[in-house]
Amino acid sequence: MPSDQPTQSRTSHPVLGPGIAVYDNRGRTRLRLAVWIGMVPLGIFGVWLGRGDVASGNTLPGMAQALGGFILATYSARATVVDIRRLAVPIRIVVARDGLALVPGDRTISWDEVDSIRDPRAPEGQPRTLRIHLSNPGEFERQHALSLVARLALRVNRGDLLLGAGTAMPVAKAEALMRTQLADFRRRETASAHAPVRPGEARGRRPEHKR
């Protein structure tokens, strides 16, 4: 990470309220972008080789190679677009009062959708990636209208969202920040649930988060 790159700044999200903008690791994104760009022609070359095998009579191997090349080229092209957008917007995640906002894009995750924030494969205090365990993965999938790739990733990861390790802020610090906001949200929810209601005064409903 470049020493002069900021790691965070205070911000206010229009849906989730005040919070901290966690910046993207620009150096890592540029390196990853170069890899994705190189993978696109490799995928296309795989498709071309597969078509040649099919034409020469090696149908099954050719189809498998062509399909693999197509998946590689498509995934790499999609990842290239995402990383180009990340270089255009320096913020990676907004950790706010009422939830998370993932950048680029407009997807927001309310804290009441989150069960815990942890990387079970890493020792305590030494997370290797930002990993969110959802309270109800099936409901999350329906509410957020996830793409096919995102749905498959959610199921492969057993209901966990992987946000990666691409932040300029160290992963352990970003995880601690997210846990603090989650704990504050739960304290506010508990206090609100136990707050006395005056006679004739209806308790207001909490506004729904935009997704």
Secondary structure, 3 states (H helix, E strand, C coil): CCCCCCCEEEEEECCCEEEEEEEECHHHHHHHHHHHHHHHHHHHHHHHHHHHHHHCCCHHHHHHHHHHHHHHHHHHHHHHHHHHHHHHCCEEEEEECCEEEECCCCCEEEHHHEEEECCCCCCCCCCCCEEEEECCHHHHHHHCCCCHHHHHHHHHCCCEEEEECCECCCHHHHHHHHHHHHHHHHHHHHHHHHCCCCCCCCCCCCCCCCC
